[in-house]
Amino acid sequence: ATVRQPGTRSSRESYSKIGRTDLLLSYAFTERPGGIEIPDRNYRIEFKIWGRDGYKEAPSQPLKYMGEDELVGAFVMIDRRADPDMSDFESIVRQNTDFPCLSIKEVPILDTDIRYFVSFHADDRYRRARMIINIWLPISEGT
């Protein structure tokens, strides 16, 4: 997939010294109107399917790959269970011990089954809070 915007790049399986990110979006902003300089921004995005290897690592995976200057990441959970329940996903995020969850805010997306919630996590490596956009996609066998 290509993101089209001047200075925007995307890459899959991007490596850092800790591991690899499923998708990395990089925005190379240099200057905005009024002479305000904005540094480059990277957004690490991880994808998992409920019940497969590593799905309980939400949101540790994108958080542990983030550098000191990266504040926002995303985790996409695809839920193919017959009776999907987003509260299961929220529980995994709340119970994370690697990056303790400070708070969660759920946000519905119009009138769809797609939901997302924003979670804020403590990151002791850099003594700052980080935000993860957690996207939940319920996809049953019949759809």
Residue pairs with C-beta under 8 A, 6 or more apart in sequence:
1 10
2 10
3 9
3 10
3 25
5 27
7 27
7 28
7 29
7 30
8 25
8 26
8 27
8 28
9 25
9 26
9 28
10 23
10 24
10 25
10 26
11 23
11 24
11 26
12 22
12 23
12 24
13 20
13 21
13 22
14 20
14 21
14 23
14 24
14 44
15 21
16 65
16 67
18 64
18 65
19 61
19 64
19 65
20 65
21 44
21 45
21 46
21 62
21 65
22 45
22 46
22 47
23 44
23 45
23 46
23 47
24 42
24 43
24 44
24 45
25 42
25 43
25 45
26 40
26 41
26 42
26 43
27 40
27 41
27 42
27 43
28 40
29 38
29 39
29 40
29 41
30 37
30 38
31 37
31 38
32 38
39 69
41 70
42 67
42 70
43 70
43 72
43 73
43 74
44 62
44 65
44 66
44 70
44 73
44 74
45 62
45 73
45 74
45 75
45 76
46 58
46 59
46 61
46 62
46 73
46 74
46 75
46 76
47 76
47 78
48 54
48 55
48 57
48 58
48 61
48 75
48 76
48 77
48 78
49 55
49 77
49 78
49 79
49 80
50 77
50 78
50 79
50 80
50 81
50 84
50 88
50 89
51 80
51 81
54 61
55 77
55 92
56 92
58 75
58 77
58 89
58 92
58 93
58 96
58 134
59 73
59 75
59 93
59 96
59 99
59 119
59 121
59 132
59 134
60 96
60 98
60 99
61 75
62 73
62 74
62 75
62 132
63 73
63 98
63 99
63 121
63 123
63 130
63 132
64 98
64 99
65 73
66 73
66 123
66 130
68 125
68 126
70 130
71 128
71 130
71 131
72 130
72 131
72 132
72 133
73 130
73 131
73 132
73 133
74 132
74 133
74 134
74 135
75 132
75 133
75 134
75 135
76 135
76 137
77 89
77 134
77 135
77 136
77 137
78 137
78 139
79 86
79 89
79 136
79 137
79 138
79 139
80 139
80 140
80 141
81 138
81 140
82 140
82 141
84 136
84 138
84 140
86 106
86 115
86 117
86 136
86 138
89 134
89 136
90 104
90 106
90 117
90 134
93 101
93 104
93 117
93 119
93 132
93 134
94 101
94 104
95 101
96 121
99 121
99 122
99 123
99 130
100 121
100 122
101 119
101 120
101 121
102 119
102 120
102 121
102 122
102 129
103 119
103 120
104 117
104 118
104 119
104 120
105 117
105 118
106 115
106 116
106 117
107 115
107 116
107 117
107 118
108 115
109 115
109 116
113 138
114 135
114 136
114 137
114 138
115 135
115 136
116 133
116 134
116 135
116 136
117 134
117 136
118 131
118 132
118 133
118 134
119 131
119 132
119 134
120 129
120 130
120 131
120 132
121 129
121 130
121 131
121 132
122 129
123 129
123 130
